[in-house]
Amino acid sequence: MTTNSMPGGGRHKHRDPEELEAKPVASLDSSAPAPAIEVALAGAYARAEASKIEILGRADMLTGEQLAQRLGLVRATVNNRRVAGKLFALDFGTKRGVRYPAWQCDLIGETAGRESFESVMRALATVSAWSRYRFFTRASPALGGRTPIEALKRGHGIESVKAAETWASGEQGGA
């Protein structure tokens, strides 16, 4: 569970989509309608799952073999780098394996870019893969309104690492 700032300085907790899983709606009287909050949560869980499936099915989500080919590596090296936290992947289920966002190919092509990307990955090591995905793909006030992907492409490694550290500490959104 992560914490986010609210207008006026308050704080609220919200769940990471990876933490959202279908939960049975229980009540003392099985003939009684489910409380509205439970119905709303069940709907949120279903939408989160549908969103994950949509993201993982996009053409820019690569298999290990596809990423290896783009990077000029063998699939085993890609997998070893993923396990070591040097490549980012999202789980697509036990039978389908993992998917690698294609955008990271642009970030790891040069030594300096790869080192910055790996530093960001280390800073995000304590958060879920879906939280990392949101971090990379959403504009950040700490990065001048750019996404971390854009910032890393422009050589803003130090700023991106700081933004990742802020994100991982639960201060999502930064500054």
N, C-alpha and C positions, 0 to 999 in steps of 0.2 A: 504494500500500500504506500502511496506517495502523498506528499503534502504539497499544496499549491496556495499561493497568495491570493487573497480575495481583495476587491476594491475596499479601501478603508483600512487596510492592514490586517484584517481578519485572516484566518487560515481554515482551510477545509481539506479533508482527505478524499482522494478519489482512487479508484482501483485501476490497476494496469490491465489491459485487455487479456493478458496472459493469465491473470489471476481469476478472470471471469470464466466460470464453467457452469454448466447447467446444474441447478440444484433443485431438488424436489420442493414443491410448495406444500407445506404441512400445516394442518390446523387441527384443533381438538375435535371438531365436528366435520367429518369428511364431506358432508352434504352442504356445508356452509361455503359461500364463495371465498376465494383467496383474498386476503387484504390487498388493497390497491398497490402498496409498495412492493409486495412480492410479485404481483403481475408485472409491474414496471421493471423490476429487476430481471425477471425471466425474459422480458422483451429485450432488455439491454444485453443480456448474455447472448441471446440469439443474434442480435445485430453485430456484436463484437466478433462472433464466430464467422458470420457471413462476410464481414469486412476482412478478416484474416484470409479466408479462402479466396476472396477477390484479389487481394494483394499478391498472394502467393501464386496465383494463376496467371499473372500478367507476363507479357513477353520479356520484360526487363528483369525478371527473376530467373536466374540461371541455375542449371544443375551444376554439380561439381565438375562434370566433364566439359560442359560449355565454358565455364569460367577458366578451367585449366587451358582449354584451347585458346581463349582470348589472351591469356597471360603467358602463353608459351611454356606451360608447366605440365606435369603429369597430374592426374586426379589425386593420387596419393599425397603429393606435396600440397595441393590445395586443402585436402582434408587435414593434414598435419598442421598447416598454418591456421586453419579454423579452430582446431582443438587447442592450439597454443594462444588463441585470442588475437591473432594477427590478420584474420579475415573475418568478415561478418556474414552470418547466415541465419536464416529463420527456418524453424522446423516445419516441414510440410507433412508430418505424420510418418509412422514407422515404415510404411510401404513405399512412400514417395521420397523419403529422405529429406534433405535440406535444400533451400534455395538461397542463392547469393545475389544480392542486388547488383545489377550491372554497373551502377555508378561508382562502385569502389575500384573498378579497373582504372578509372581516370585518377584516382587518389593514390594509387600505389605504384604507378609507373616509374616515378623518379625516387631516388633514395631519400631526399628530404621530405617529399610528400608521403612516402611510405612510413618514415619515422614519425611524422606528425599524426598520421592516421592510426598507427599502432599505439601512440601515446594517448590519443583520444579513446581508443578501445580499452586500454588499461584503466583509464579514469572511469569508464562505464562498466567495468567488470562486475560490479555489485548489483547492477540493475538487470532486469529481464531483457531478453532479445527484442521483444516488442517495444519496450521502453527505449532501447537503443535505436530502433528503427524510427520511432517518433522523434527522438533527439536529432538524428541526422537529417530528417526530411521536413522538419518544421522550422520556420523562420525564428530567429532568436534575437531578442533585444540586445543581448550582450555581444552580438556579432553584427550590429548595425542593421538589423532586420533581414540579414541573409541567413540561409540555412547553413549548418555546419559543412555540408557538402560544398556549397559555393565558397565559403570561407577557406576551406582547406585547398580547394582548387586555386585560389588567389594567393596562397602562401601564408595564410593567417593561422599557422599551427599553434602558437602560444595562446592566442585568444580562443581558439577552438578547444584546447585542452582545459582552459579555465572555465569555459562554458560547460564542458562535459563534467568537470568536477562539481560545479554548481548544480547541474541537473541530477547527478548521482547523489548529492547530499540532500535531495528532496526539495530544493529551492527551484523547481522547474519554472522556466521562464526567465530566470536570471534577474540581473540588475533591478 
